[in-house]
Amino acid sequence: MPLLSLGPDTELYFDRIEGADSRPVLVFLHEGLGCTAMWKDFPARLCAATGCEGLVYDRLGYGLSSPLRRRRSIHYLHEFALTELPAVLEALLSGREYLLVGHSDGGSIALIHAAARPQGLRAVVTGAAHVFVEDITLQGIRAAKAAYAEGKLRGLQRYHGDKTDAVFAAWADTWLDPAFAHWNIEYLLPAMDCPVLALQGARDQYGSAAQLDAIAGQAANARQAVLPDCGHSPHAEAAEATLEAMLGFILRNT
């Protein structure tokens, strides 16, 4: 099992997908309850279609990576974007150019990372990213928390094992913390100088079209696309349409 050590008690699971050395690497960033395995075959399909190599990894606390050792802070998305992700890229990409594909929390992480204008970043694709907290977001999380308490989300154990309770609590409790209600990364959007494609399902239970409007309206080189008959997970619920949209964008920007 490939593990990247980032320090004592900090090992991250990762997986590579074959592709052309001459193409940028597609780096996939999973959602707030996700992991490498929960992407299913979507990364492999996108890499095959674009000819790019792929890198998929479990952030600290998720999947097959080491568990969290401390309480998550309200700055956790910035920490993943500006500390963990750069360390992963430095260790595994060896200076290669890359493109970020982020879902939900992973999309927000991609935007924060892009605002730092890192060398080698060619473009960003987000699915259901958040740039601020909405009432619909909190309502969706409260519903998920109630479902989890009733045992309706037991499938997460297949991916996170004995870390499942910690993964869910870290996600739900952080977003429902009154202090997190003020979280907002719109101020970062004008700093992004790479192309951005922001996707969202028309029936996303965790965010409205205002998220897309903010990204497209404030990032200099961003476009948005709404996927009909789709909820919070475009790559799973509308795989073909998502693949087509991402493919066209990636080929134009690599």
NUDOFI-463278 format. One record per residue: residue in one letter; z negated, x, y of N, C-alpha, C in turn. Coordinates in steps of 0.02 Angstrom, whole numbers, padded with zeros to 5 digits, always signed. Layout:
N
aZXYZXYZXY;...
This chain:
254
m+00000+00042-00060+00000+00000+00000+00000+00044+00062;p+00051+00039+00105+00054+00082+00164+00001+00063+00216;l-00041+00111+00234-00093+00100+00284-00089+00155+00337;l-00096+00135+00399-00098+00182+00454-00169+00189+00479;s-00196+00249+00478-00264+00261+00502-00264+00274+00577;l-00304+00234+00613-00311+00244+00685-00382+00265+00704;g-00419+00287+00654-00488+00309+00667-00533+00287+00611;p-00598+00303+00617-00647+00283+00566-00648+00207+00556;d-00643+00186+00494-00646+00114+00477-00591+00074+00511;t-00536+00105+00529-00482+00070+00562-00415+00088+00529;e-00396+00048+00481-00332+00057+00447-00291-00006+00455;l-00227+00003+00473-00182-00053+00483-00129-00053+00429;y-00120-00110+00398-00066-00118+00348+00000-00126+00385;f+00053-00095+00359+00119-00103+00388+00172-00105+00334;d+00231-00130+00352+00288-00132+00307+00350-00115+00346;r+00396-00080+00315+00459-00062+00348+00517-00099+00315;i+00568-00113+00355+00628-00146+00331+00687-00100+00346;e+00729-00089+00298+00784-00042+00306+00835-00066+00357;g+00866-00017+00391+00918-00031+00439+00950+00033+00462;a+00995+00029+00511+01031+00088+00535+00988+00130+00581;d+00990+00196+00570+00952+00243+00612+00976+00241+00684;s+01038+00222+00695+01067+00223+00762+01047+00161+00803;r+01014+00113+00772+00995+00051+00806+00921+00052+00824;p+00901+00015+00876+00830+00009+00891+00792-00024+00833;v+00728-00012+00830+00685-00042+00779+00658-00108+00805;l+00661-00160+00764+00631-00224+00781+00558-00223+00759;v+00512-00231+00806+00441-00229+00791+00414-00301+00797;f+00387-00327+00743+00365-00396+00739+00290-00401+00750;l+00270-00446+00796+00200-00456+00813+00180-00527+00795;h+00134-00534+00748+00117-00599+00720+00072-00641+00766;e+00064-00703+00747+00024-00752+00785-00051-00739+00778;g-00090-00781+00812-00163-00773+00814-00199-00785+00749;l-00168-00820+00702-00197-00829+00635-00151-00798+00582;g-00104-00757+00604-00052-00733+00559-00063-00663+00531;c-00011-00639+00498-00010-00572+00470+00061-00558+00446;t+00072-00499+00421+00139-00479+00397+00168-00530+00348;a+00128-00549+00298+00153-00593+00245+00172-00662+00270;m+00141-00684+00324+00154-00752+00349+00220-00757+00386;w+00252-00701+00401+00320-00704+00428+00371-00725+00374;k+00350-00722+00310+00395-00736+00254+00456-00690+00257;d+00516-00717+00249+00576-00675+00246+00612-00670+00313;f+00583-00698+00366+00618-00699+00430+00632-00629+00457;p+00584-00582+00458+00600-00515+00482+00658-00482+00444;a+00658-00489+00378+00711-00459+00338+00779-00490+00355;r+00780-00555+00365+00843-00589+00383+00869-00567+00451;l+00823-00561+00499+00844-00541+00566+00867-00468+00567;c+00833-00426+00530+00853-00356+00526+00922-00349+00493;a+00933-00387+00439+00997-00384+00405+01054-00407+00451;a+01041-00459+00490+01092-00486+00533+01108-00440+00592;t+01058-00403+00616+01068-00360+00674+01085-00288+00655;g+01071-00270+00593+01080-00201+00571+01023-00156+00591;c+00971-00184+00619+00914-00144+00642+00861-00133+00588;e+00826-00078+00592+00766-00069+00551+00712-00116+00577;g+00662-00129+00535+00607-00172+00556+00540-00140+00541;l+00491-00157+00582+00422-00136+00571+00378-00198+00580;v+00341-00214+00529+00295-00271+00531+00226-00244+00513;y+00175-00264+00551+00107-00239+00535+00055-00292+00550;d-00003-00283+00516-00060-00327+00527-00106-00295+00579;r-00119-00331+00633-00165-00305+00684-00235-00299+00654;l-00277-00261+00688-00345-00251+00665-00381-00318+00656;g-00411-00327+00598-00447-00389+00583-00407-00439+00542;y-00342-00426+00534-00298-00475+00501-00271-00449+00434;g-00253-00496+00391-00216-00481+00331-00246-00425+00289;l-00207-00372+00278-00229-00316+00237-00255-00258+00277;s-00263-00268+00343-00292-00217+00386-00369-00220+00384;s-00401-00170+00413-00474-00168+00415-00502-00229+00453;p-00561-00251+00435-00592-00307+00471-00616-00287+00540;l-00626-00338+00582-00656-00326+00647-00727-00300+00639;r-00747-00252+00680-00814-00224+00676-00857-00246+00735;r-00827-00279+00784-00865-00301+00842-00838-00368+00866;r-00877-00401+00907-00855-00467+00933-00794-00458+00977;r-00746-00503+00968-00685-00500+01008-00700-00517+01081;s-00670-00481+01127-00680-00493+01198-00624-00537+01225;i-00633-00563+01286-00582-00604+01317-00521-00562+01337;h-00527-00496+01331-00472-00451+01347-00433-00430+01284;y-00443-00466+01229-00417-00443+01165-00341-00436+01164;l-00305-00480+01198-00232-00475+01198-00208-00412+01235;h-00242-00396+01290-00227-00334+01325-00243-00273+01282;e-00298-00276+01245-00316-00220+01202-00265-00208+01147;f-00241-00263+01117-00189-00256+01066-00124-00228+01097;a-00108-00252+01157-00044-00234+01189-00043-00163+01217;l-00099-00141+01243-00100-00078+01281-00135-00021+01245;t-00170-00036+01190-00204+00016+01152-00178+00020+01080;e-00185-00035+01042-00165-00033+00972-00090-00026+00963;l-00050-00068+00997+00022-00066+00988+00052+00003+01006;p+00035+00032+01063+00061+00099+01078+00043+00151+01025;a-00018+00146+00997-00038+00193+00945+00005+00184+00882;v+00019+00122+00865+00062+00108+00807+00133+00135+00819;l+00160+00123+00877+00227+00146+00893+00231+00222+00892;e+00182+00255+00920+00182+00328+00922+00179+00357+00851;a+00139+00327+00809+00130+00353+00741+00189+00339+00696;l+00221+00281+00704+00271+00260+00655+00343+00261+00678;l+00355+00262+00743+00424+00261+00767+00451+00328+00790;s+00407+00376+00802+00428+00444+00820+00477+00445+00878;g+00463+00406+00929+00505+00407+00989+00567+00363+00986;r+00577+00326+00932+00635+00282+00926+00632+00226+00979;e+00691+00202+01000+00693+00142+01042+00674+00082+00999;y+00647+00030+01031+00623-00028+00994+00631-00091+01035;l+00626-00147+00999+00629-00213+01028+00572-00254+00998;l+00534-00289+01039+00477-00327+01014+00496-00399+01000;v+00473-00425+00943+00482-00495+00924+00412-00523+00911;g+00386-00563+00957+00317-00586+00952+00311-00661+00948;h+00267-00685+00904+00255-00757+00896+00186-00774+00922;s+00181-00823+00967+00118-00849+00992+00076-00793+01023;d+00017-00777+00996-00022-00720+01021+00022-00657+01023;g+00063-00648+00972+00107-00590+00969+00157-00590+01026;g+00179-00649+01048+00224-00653+01105+00189-00633+01170;s+00127-00656+01178+00089-00636+01237+00077-00562+01238;i+00061-00534+01180+00051-00461+01174+00115-00424+01194;a+00172-00450+01172+00236-00418+01189+00248-00418+01264;l+00232-00473+01298+00242-00477+01370+00195-00429+01407;i+00133-00426+01387+00085-00380+01419+00108-00308+01410;h+00130-00292+01349+00154-00225+01335+00215-00208+01378;a+00261-00256+01384+00323-00244+01421+00309-00233+01495;a+00257-00265+01522+00241-00257+01593+00220-00186+01611;a+00198-00148+01560+00181-00078+01571+00242-00033+01574;r+00301-00061+01562+00366-00026+01564+00366+00036+01519;p+00349+00028+01456+00346+00086+01411+00415+00114+01397;q+00418+00179+01390+00481+00212+01374+00504+00191+01304;g+00567+00175+01298+00595+00157+01233+00601+00083+01219;l+00567+00041+01259+00571-00031+01247+00636-00058+01275;r+00677-00087+01232+00743-00113+01252+00740-00185+01274;a+00701-00227+01240+00700-00298+01256+00641-00331+01220;v+00627-00393+01239+00572-00432+01210+00598-00501+01192;v+00579-00524+01133+00591-00593+01111+00523-00625+01096;t+00510-00683+01126+00447-00718+01111+00461-00787+01083;g+00417-00808+01039+00418-00876+01014+00350-00907+01026;a+00347-00959+01067+00284-00995+01081+00232-00951+01113;a+00253-00906+01157+00204-00863+01192+00167-00903+01245;h+00106-00881+01260+00067-00909+01315+00061-00858+01371;v+00065-00883+01433+00050-00840+01490-00008-00868+01531;f-00032-00926+01513-00093-00954+01542-00119-01007+01494;v-00180-01030+01506-00212-01079+01462-00198-01150+01488;e-00177-01194+01443-00163-01264+01460-00211-01310+01422;d-00218-01371+01446-00258-01420+01411-00230-01433+01341;i-00163-01436+01335-00133-01448+01270-00150-01392+01220;t-00157-01332+01246-00176-01275+01204-00246-01286+01175;l-00292-01303+01219-00362-01312+01198-00368-01373+01151;q-00331-01426+01165-00333-01484+01121-00308-01466+01051;g-00254-01427+01048-00228-01405+00984-00277-01362+00945;i-00311-01318+00980-00360-01274+00947-00420-01314+00924;r-00442-01362+00963-00498-01404+00942-00480-01443+00879;a-00418-01467+00876-00395-01503+00816-00393-01457+00756;a-00369-01395+00767-00367-01346+00712-00437-01328+00689;k-00484-01323+00736-00553-01306+00718-00584-01362+00675;a-00570-01424+00693-00595-01481+00654-00564-01481+00584;a-00500-01466+00580-00466-01464+00516-00494-01408+00473;y-00508-01351+00504-00535-01294+00466-00605-01311+00438;a-00645-01345+00479-00712-01365+00457-00708-01413+00398;e-00655-01452+00394-00645-01500+00339-00611-01468+00278;g-00597-01403+00283-00566-01368+00227-00492-01377+00220;k-00459-01401+00273-00387-01415+00268-00343-01354+00280;l-00372-01298+00299-00333-01238+00311-00351-01182+00262;r-00367-01202+00200-00387-01153+00150-00332-01104+00133;g-00269-01123+00148-00214-01078+00133-00218-01011+00169;l-00256-01008+00223-00263-00945+00259-00298-00892+00216;q-00338-00913+00169-00374-00865+00126-00325-00824+00085;r-00268-00851+00069-00218-00814+00031-00194-00753+00069;y-00198-00756+00134-00173-00702+00176-00228-00656+00203;h-00286-00684+00216-00339-00645+00248-00400-00631+00203;g-00402-00662+00144-00455-00649+00097-00524-00663+00126;d-00570-00616+00115-00639-00627+00139-00646-00618+00214;k-00591-00603+00249-00593-00599+00322-00574-00665+00354;t-00558-00716+00315-00530-00778+00341-00574-00811+00393;d-00638-00819+00378-00684-00852+00425-00687-00813+00491;a-00688-00747+00486-00691-00706+00547-00627-00711+00587;v-00570-00712+00552-00506-00718+00587-00503-00784+00625;f-00522-00838+00591-00517-00904+00623-00566-00909+00681;a-00627-00887+00671-00677-00891+00724-00658-00849+00785;a-00631-00789+00773-00612-00746+00828-00558-00779+00871;w-00511-00813+00838-00458-00847+00874-00484-00909+00910;a-00514-00955+00873-00534-01019+00902-00589-01011+00954;d-00640-00972+00938-00697-00966+00984-00679-00930+01048;t-00633-00882+01044-00612-00847+01105-00574-00893+01151;w-00525-00930+01123-00485-00974+01165-00526-01033+01193;l-00577-01054+01157-00618-01110+01180-00677-01088+01223;d-00687-01023+01231-00739-00997+01275-00723-01017+01347;p-00770-01048+01382-00756-01068+01452-00731-01010+01495;a-00753-00950+01481-00731-00893+01521-00657-00878+01511;f-00631-00896+01452-00560-00883+01438-00514-00933+01471;a-00541-00987+01497-00500-01038+01529-00462-01010+01589;h-00487-00955+01617-00455-00925+01675-00404-00871+01656;w-00396-00859+01591-00348-00808+01568-00278-00826+01592;n-00244-00778+01622-00178-00790+01649-00142-00723+01658;i-00082-00717+01630-00045-00654+01637+00020-00663+01677;e+00024-00716+01716+00083-00725+01758+00093-00668+01807;y+00038-00638+01830+00043-00583+01878+00081-00523+01849;l+00086-00519+01783+00120-00463+01751+00196-00474+01745;l+00217-00535+01746+00287-00550+01731+00337-00516+01778;p+00325-00513+01844+00373-00479+01887+00380-00404+01874;a+00331-00375+01839+00334-00303+01826+00379-00286+01767;m+00399-00336+01729+00440-00323+01670+00512-00308+01691;d+00540-00252+01668+00608-00234+01687+00657-00234+01629;c+00636-00260+01571+00681-00265+01514+00702-00338+01504;p+00758-00350+01469+00778-00419+01455+00727-00455+01412;v+00719-00520+01424+00671-00561+01387+00705-00626+01366;l+00695-00645+01303+00714-00710+01279+00651-00747+01258;a+00636-00803+01290+00577-00843+01275+00597-00907+01241;l+00575-00917+01179+00590-00977+01140+00528-01019+01131;q+00537-01084+01126+00481-01129+01113+00506-01194+01083;g+00468-01222+01036+00485-01286+01007+00470-01343+01055;a+00512-01393+01055+00502-01450+01100+00438-01489+01082;r+00414-01482+01020+00354-01517+00998+00296-01470+00986;d+00295-01414+01022+00241-01365+01014+00174-01398+01032;q+00128-01398+00983+00064-01430+00994+00014-01386+01031;y+00034-01324+01046-00011-01278+01081+00014-01257+01150;g+00070-01284+01173+00094-01264+01238+00151-01308+01261;s+00158-01315+01328+00211-01355+01356+00268-01311+01382;a+00321-01344+01407+00378-01307+01434+00359-01268+01496;a+00301-01281+01524+00278-01242+01583+00270-01169+01566;q+00256-01153+01503+00251-01083+01482+00320-01049+01489;l+00372-01082+01464+00439-01055+01469+00461-01049+01542;d+00447-01100+01581+00467-01099+01651+00434-01041+01688;a+00372-01026+01672+00337-00971+01705+00369-00904+01687;i+00385-00895+01623+00415-00832+01601+00484-00823+01632;a+00526-00875+01625+00594-00870+01650+00597-00867+01726;g+00549-00898+01759+00549-00901+01831+00521-00839+01865;q+00480-00800+01828+00446-00745+01861+00465-00676+01833;a+00491-00673+01773+00516-00609+01747+00588-00601+01771;a+00606-00541+01793+00669-00530+01827+00730-00543+01784;n+00725-00528+01719+00783-00532+01676+00766-00571+01613;a+00746-00635+01624+00724-00676+01568+00764-00740+01564;r+00773-00764+01503+00804-00828+01492+00762-00867+01441;q+00766-00933+01443+00726-00975+01399+00770-01019+01356;a+00743-01041+01300+00778-01088+01256+00727-01132+01222;v+00740-01197+01225+00697-01246+01192+00730-01269+01127;l+00692-01268+01073+00717-01288+01007+00695-01359+00992;p+00742-01406+00985+00723-01476+00971+00695-01483+00900;d+00655-01535+00892+00627-01550+00825+00590-01490+00796;c+00553-01455+00838+00519-01394+00816+00450-01391+00849;g+00400-01369+00812+00333-01362+00838+00318-01291+00860;h+00260-01266+00839+00234-01203+00866+00264-01141+00832;s+00299-01150+00777+00323-01092+00739+00399-01094+00730;p+00436-01075+00782+00510-01080+00779+00540-01044+00719;h+00515-00985+00702+00546-00946+00647+00536-00979+00580;a+00486-01024+00574+00473-01059+00512+00500-01130+00512;e+00495-01164+00569+00513-01235+00573+00587-01245+00591;a+00616-01197+00625+00687-01202+00645+00718-01133+00635;a+00715-01109+00574+00733-01040+00559+00805-01024+00578;e+00852-01068+00562+00922-01053+00574+00938-01050+00648;a+00913-01098+00686+00925-01099+00758+00890-01040+00792;t+00831-01023+00768+00794-00966+00796+00830-00901+00781;l+00853-00895+00719+00890-00834+00699+00953-00827+00741;e+00989-00881+00751+01051-00878+00790+01037-00857+00862;a+00985-00887+00893+00969-00871+00962+00947-00798+00969;m+00904-00775+00924+00880-00706+00927+00937-00657+00913;l+00979-00673+00865+01034-00628+00847+01079-00616+00906;g+01100-00669+00940+01144-00662+00997+01113-00620+01051;f+01049-00633+01065+01014-00596+01118+01008-00521+01099;i+00988-00508+01038+00979-00439+01017+01044-00400+01018;l+01097-00430+00995+01162-00396+00995+01187-00382+01065;r+01170-00425+01112+01191-00413+01181+01149-00359+01215;n+01090-00346+01190+01044-00301+01225+01026-00238+01185;t+01065-00222+01135+01052-00161+01097+01119-00123+01086;
